[in-house]
Amino acid sequence: MFKSLVESVGQLGHAVLDSNPEGILIADQNGNIVYVNKSYTLICRNNGQERVGQNILTTNPNGALTEVLVTGQPVYDKKHVPPGAHTEVISNAFPIQIDNQLVGAIVYFREAGEEIRLIDKLAKGRENTGLLPGRSEQVGKAGYNFDTIAGQNQYLKKAIGLARRVAQTDSTVLLRGASGTGKQLFAEAIHNDSNRRHQPFIHVNCAAIPDNLLESEFFGYEKGSFTGAVQRKIGTFELAAQGTIFLDEIGDMDLRLQAKLLQVLQNGTFRRLGGIKEIKVNTRVIAATNRNLEELITRELFRKDLYYRLNVVSIEIPSLRERIDDIPLIVGALLPQINFRVGRAIKGLEDKAQAKLVNYCWPGNVRELENVLEKAVTLCEGEWIKADDISLSPLPSREPNSIMPLEELERLMISRALQRFGSSVIGKKEAARALGISLTTLYNKLRKL
């Protein structure tokens, strides 16, 4: 019935849809694709008509159209790569109802790069400025929300509950937890649940950018401020105006830059590198760390006043070891994504395989679990993952009396130290101190391992 309804739109209706610069797909309530416009082919660079007749629930289980059909609710600004496409898109999808009954859904999408070009144009129009090199990939909308966080564990639910409440405010948030626990996921969910959801979300990894470039990365620079500064450039704080900036690995930030960040948090103002003008900006800050900031303060590696400004609301994200009961739910959420990514159709895990996952200590948390699952999906010969398909690092299980070779114990301790203190130069120094070895010895062992 729905397909005949689409066909009844006629040539004029199809011409209108085909003239839309956005890609458009329409599916019935069962997920069967009944219409694809011409812009789909231009954006995705493949034949859109080949999608007609396919089932969106199977071909793109994590797309915006699927989400609408499953939830019955609109979806805004969802980023993903369509099946067979070679570019990331940003989608808005809506349910189609007749007599209050869901009969299908429609999705509109544009190439993600177009959003970057619009922001570039806006920035140049306001101040005749451009973006810092390498900034484009960090501009855009956050892709996760609280509903995408899989788990029912009491510690996780407590963290989500606190995050939901703070999302309704503009308070600065400090996310704490080991590497791989999902701090970025929480940051994006907070942004998407706030009144800034339609503004930029920018992720900056403070440990991945050299200290001498961080200041220009954050605050931009004026023309002529240093050799090679041939034009004014805006930084991430200006780019994230009215939106959210996510400062990942905040514990690895240079002390000098910490002072400038403190000024932004206190006054909402800063100066570009080489500039004299105070620039006022309204940007929410969410910070994250896997390090012990209190210990860094005692060692004079982190400013106490900045710590108090960042620690307005602190959310502790539990490790996977603390929520082993969530593993089946997490696997269920990850498996469709991995199937799509590697082109498989694995149905699930056998009981022994699931037991193997539950009895592992997971030092790498959810990120490690996803990597283990992807390898199992890739190498699995049947439709169900068996215990033998799961390859785990030779780390101790949850059994307290387990014994392991000394070499593997050394590997475990080094891994834990780096997870706690970070992999930056400062982090490695702290890890070496905690392990009771020199920094040179640590580097030698890392090369060996």
C-alpha positions in Angstrom: 0.0 0.0 0.0 2.8 2.4 1.0 4.7 1.7 -2.2 1.6 2.5 -4.3 1.2 5.7 -2.3 4.7 6.8 -3.2 4.1 5.9 -6.9 1.0 8.0 -6.8 3.0 11.1 -6.1 3.5 11.3 -9.9 6.1 12.9 -12.1 5.8 16.3 -10.7 6.4 15.1 -7.1 9.3 13.0 -8.2 10.8 15.9 -10.1 10.6 18.1 -6.9 12.3 15.4 -4.9 15.0 14.8 -7.5 15.7 18.6 -7.6 16.5 18.6 -3.9 20.3 18.9 -3.4 20.0 16.6 -0.4 20.0 12.9 -0.7 16.5 11.4 0.0 15.5 7.8 0.9 12.0 6.6 1.7 11.2 3.2 3.3 8.0 1.5 4.3 7.3 0.4 7.9 9.1 -2.9 7.3 12.3 -1.2 6.2 11.9 -1.8 2.5 13.3 1.1 0.4 10.7 2.3 -2.0 12.3 5.6 -3.3 15.7 7.1 -3.8 16.3 10.5 -5.4 19.0 11.5 -7.9 21.1 13.5 -5.3 21.7 10.2 -3.5 23.8 9.0 -6.4 25.7 12.3 -6.6 26.5 12.4 -2.9 27.3 8.7 -2.3 28.9 8.2 -5.7 27.0 5.0 -6.5 23.8 4.1 -8.2 20.9 4.9 -5.8 18.3 3.0 -7.8 20.1 -0.2 -6.8 19.0 0.5 -3.2 15.3 0.3 -4.2 13.9 -3.0 -2.9 16.7 -3.5 -0.4 15.8 -3.5 3.3 17.3 -0.7 5.3 17.2 -2.7 8.6 19.6 -5.2 7.0 21.8 -3.0 4.8 22.2 -0.1 7.3 21.1 -1.2 10.8 22.8 1.9 12.5 21.5 4.6 10.1 19.1 7.4 10.8 16.3 5.8 8.8 16.5 2.5 10.8 16.5 4.4 14.0 13.3 6.2 13.1 11.6 2.9 12.1 12.6 1.3 15.4 11.8 4.2 17.7 9.1 6.1 15.8 10.9 9.3 16.7 12.7 11.9 14.5 16.5 11.8 14.3 18.6 14.9 13.8 22.2 15.4 12.7 23.3 11.7 12.7 26.7 11.1 11.1 27.4 7.8 9.3 28.6 6.3 6.1 25.8 4.9 3.9 26.3 1.3 2.5 28.6 1.3 -0.5 29.3 5.0 -0.2 32.8 6.6 0.1 31.9 9.6 2.1 30.4 10.4 5.5 27.0 12.1 5.6 24.8 14.0 8.1 21.2 12.8 8.2 17.8 14.0 9.4 15.1 11.4 9.4 11.4 11.6 10.2 8.5 9.1 10.6 5.7 9.1 8.0 2.3 8.5 9.7 -1.2 8.1 8.3 -4.1 8.1 10.7 -1.6 8.0 13.6 -0.1 4.8 12.2 3.6 4.5 11.3 3.6 3.6 7.6 7.2 4.5 6.7 10.1 7.0 7.2 12.0 9.5 5.1 15.7 10.6 5.5 17.4 13.7 4.1 21.2 13.8 4.2 24.1 15.9 3.0 27.8 15.3 2.7 29.5 16.0 6.0 32.2 18.0 4.2 29.5 20.5 3.1 29.0 21.4 6.8 32.7 22.0 7.1 32.6 24.3 4.1 29.7 26.2 5.6 31.5 26.8 8.8 34.6 27.9 6.9 32.5 30.4 4.9 30.9 31.7 8.1 34.3 32.2 9.8 35.7 34.0 6.8 32.6 36.1 6.4 32.8 37.3 10.0 36.5 38.1 10.3 38.1 37.1 7.0 39.7 34.2 8.8 40.2 30.5 8.1 40.6 27.3 10.2 43.8 26.1 11.6 45.4 23.3 9.6 44.0 20.0 10.6 40.9 21.4 12.3 38.2 20.4 9.7 37.9 16.8 10.9 37.1 18.0 14.4 34.1 20.2 13.4 30.7 18.8 13.4 27.9 17.4 15.5 28.3 14.8 18.2 27.1 11.4 17.1 26.1 9.7 20.3 23.3 10.2 22.8 22.4 8.5 26.1 20.3 5.9 24.4 23.3 4.6 22.6 25.1 3.8 25.8 24.5 0.1 26.3 24.2 -1.2 29.8 22.0 -1.6 32.9 24.8 -1.9 35.6 24.0 0.2 38.7 27.3 2.1 38.5 26.8 3.0 34.8 23.2 4.0 35.4 24.3 6.3 38.2 26.9 7.9 35.9 24.3 8.3 33.1 21.7 9.8 35.6 24.2 12.4 36.7 25.3 13.2 33.1 21.6 13.7 32.1 21.1 16.2 34.9 24.2 18.2 34.2 23.4 18.2 30.4 20.5 20.6 31.2 22.9 23.1 32.6 26.0 25.0 31.2 28.2 23.7 34.0 31.8 22.6 33.3 32.0 18.8 33.5 35.0 16.6 34.3 34.7 13.0 33.0 37.0 10.5 34.8 37.7 6.9 34.0 40.3 4.5 32.5 41.1 4.5 28.8 38.4 2.9 26.7 35.6 3.4 29.2 33.7 5.7 26.8 34.5 9.2 28.0 34.0 10.7 24.6 30.7 8.9 24.2 29.5 10.6 27.5 30.8 14.0 26.3 28.9 13.7 23.0 25.7 12.5 24.8 25.9 15.4 27.2 26.2 17.8 24.3 23.4 16.2 22.4 21.1 16.4 25.4 21.8 20.1 26.1 20.4 23.2 24.5 23.6 23.5 22.5 22.9 20.3 20.5 22.5 22.2 17.2 25.9 24.1 17.7 29.4 22.7 17.1 31.0 20.0 19.1 34.8 20.0 18.9 37.0 17.3 20.3 40.6 18.2 21.1 43.0 15.5 22.4 45.5 17.4 24.5 48.0 14.5 24.6 48.1 14.2 20.8 49.1 17.8 20.0 52.6 19.1 20.7 52.8 21.6 23.6 54.2 24.3 21.3 51.1 24.0 19.1 48.4 23.8 21.7 48.1 27.5 22.3 47.5 28.3 18.6 45.2 25.3 18.4 43.0 26.6 21.1 43.1 30.3 20.6 44.3 30.9 17.1 46.8 33.5 16.0 47.1 36.9 14.4 48.8 37.6 11.0 52.5 38.1 11.5 52.6 36.7 15.0 55.3 34.3 14.0 57.1 33.2 10.9 54.6 31.6 8.5 51.6 33.3 10.0 50.5 34.9 6.7 46.9 35.4 7.8 44.8 35.4 10.9 43.5 32.0 12.0 40.7 31.2 14.5 41.2 28.5 17.1 38.9 25.9 18.5 37.3 28.0 21.2 36.1 30.5 18.7 35.0 27.7 16.4 33.0 26.1 19.2 31.3 29.4 20.0 27.8 28.7 21.4 28.6 25.0 21.4 30.9 22.5 23.3 34.6 21.9 23.3 35.7 18.5 24.6 39.2 18.6 26.1 40.3 15.0 26.2 43.4 13.9 28.2 43.3 17.2 30.1 45.9 15.9 32.6 48.6 16.0 29.8 48.1 19.8 29.2 51.2 22.0 29.5 51.2 24.1 32.7 51.6 27.4 30.8 48.5 26.7 28.7 46.6 25.6 31.8 46.8 29.3 33.0 45.3 30.5 29.7 42.5 27.9 29.9 41.8 29.0 33.5 41.2 32.6 32.2 38.7 31.3 29.6 36.8 29.4 32.3 36.8 32.3 34.7 36.1 35.2 32.4 35.0 33.7 29.1 37.8 35.7 27.4 41.1 35.1 25.7 43.6 36.6 23.3 44.8 35.1 20.0 48.5 34.4 19.8 50.2 37.7 19.0 47.0 39.6 19.6 46.1 42.4 22.0 42.3 42.3 21.7 40.3 40.4 24.3 37.9 38.1 22.6 34.7 37.0 24.5 33.3 33.6 23.8 30.4 31.5 25.1 31.7 27.9 24.9 30.9 25.0 27.2 33.9 23.0 28.4 33.8 19.2 29.0 37.1 17.8 30.1 38.2 14.2 30.5 41.2 12.3 32.0 42.3 8.9 33.0 45.0 10.3 35.3 45.0 11.1 39.0 44.7 14.9 38.9 45.0 15.2 42.7 48.4 13.4 42.6 49.5 15.6 39.7 48.6 18.7 41.8 50.9 17.5 44.6 53.7 17.0 42.1 53.0 20.5 40.7 52.1 19.2 37.3 48.6 20.4 37.4 47.2 23.7 38.6 45.0 23.5 41.7 42.9 26.5 40.7 42.2 25.0 37.2 41.3 21.7 38.9 38.6 23.4 40.9 37.2 25.2 37.8 37.1 21.9 35.9 35.8 19.8 38.8 32.4 21.6 39.0 30.6 18.3 38.3 32.8 15.2 38.3 31.4 12.0 36.7 33.2 8.7 37.3 32.7 6.3 34.4 33.0 2.7 35.6 35.5 0.3 34.0 34.2 -2.8 32.2 35.5 -4.9 35.0 33.1 -3.1 37.3 30.1 -4.0 35.0 30.8 -7.4 33.7 27.0 -8.0 33.8 26.7 -5.5 30.9 28.9 -7.5 28.5 25.9 -9.3 26.8 24.2 -5.9 26.2 27.4 -4.3 25.0 28.0 -7.2 22.6 24.5 -6.9 21.3 25.0 -3.2 20.6 28.4 -3.6 19.0 27.8 -6.7 16.9 25.5 -5.0 14.2 27.9 -2.2 13.8 30.9 -4.5 13.4 28.9 -6.7 11.0 28.2 -3.7 8.8 31.8 -2.5 9.1 33.4 -5.8 8.0 30.6 -7.0 5.7 29.5 -10.0 7.7 26.2 -11.3 9.1 27.2 -12.9 12.4 24.1 -13.8 14.4 25.7 -13.8 17.9 28.0 -15.7 20.3 27.8 -19.2 21.6 27.4 -19.6 25.4 31.1 -20.7 25.8 32.2 -17.7 23.8 30.2 -15.3 25.9 31.5 -17.0 29.1 35.0 -16.4 27.9 34.3 -12.7 27.5 32.7 -12.5 31.0 35.7 -14.2 32.7 38.3 -11.9 31.3 39.6 -8.9 33.2 39.4 -6.3 30.3 42.3 -3.9 31.1 41.4 -2.0 27.8 37.7 -1.7 28.7 34.9 -1.4 26.0 37.4 -0.3 23.4 39.3 -3.6 23.9 36.1 -5.6 23.8 35.1 -4.0 20.5 38.5 -4.8 19.0 38.2 -8.5 20.2 34.8 -8.8 18.7 35.8 -7.3 15.4 38.6 -9.8 15.1 36.2 -12.6 16.0 33.6 -11.5 13.5 36.3 -11.2 10.8 37.8 -14.7 11.3 34.6 -16.6 12.3 33.8 -19.3 9.8 30.2 -19.8 10.7 27.2 -17.7 11.7 27.9 -17.9 15.4 31.1 -16.9 17.2 32.7 -19.8 19.1 35.0 -19.6 22.0 38.0 -20.5 19.8 37.2 -17.5 17.6 37.9 -15.2 20.5 41.5 -14.2 20.9 42.3 -12.5 24.2 45.6 -11.0 25.4 47.4 -13.4 27.9 46.3 -11.4 31.0 45.0 -12.9 34.2 41.3 -13.8 34.5 39.1 -12.6 37.3 40.1 -15.7 39.4 42.2 -14.3 42.3 44.6 -17.3 42.5 45.6 -17.4 38.8 49.3 -17.7 38.0 51.0 -16.3 34.9 54.6 -16.1 33.5 56.7 -13.2 34.9 57.1 -11.7 31.4 53.3 -11.5 31.0 53.0 -10.0 34.5 55.5 -7.3 33.5 53.5 -6.6 30.3 50.4 -6.3 32.4 51.9 -3.9 34.9 53.4 -1.6 32.2 50.0 -1.6 30.4 48.2 -0.6 33.6 50.7 2.1 34.4 50.3 3.7 30.9 46.5 3.4 31.2 46.6 5.2 34.6 49.2 7.9 33.7 48.8 8.3 29.9 51.1 7.7 27.0 52.5 11.3 26.8 56.1 12.0 27.8 54.9 13.2 31.2 52.7 10.2 31.5 55.6 7.8 30.7 57.7 9.6 33.4 55.0 9.0 35.9 54.5 5.4 34.8 58.3 4.7 35.1 58.3 6.3 38.6 55.3 4.1 39.7 57.0 1.0 38.3 60.3 1.8 40.1 62.3 1.9 36.9 64.0 4.7 34.9 62.4 6.3 31.9 65.1 4.8 29.6 64.4 1.3 31.0 60.6 1.8 30.3 61.3 2.8 26.7 63.5 -0.3 26.3 60.8 -2.5 27.6 58.2 -0.9 25.4 60.3 -1.6 22.3 60.8 -5.2 23.4 57.1 -5.7 24.1 
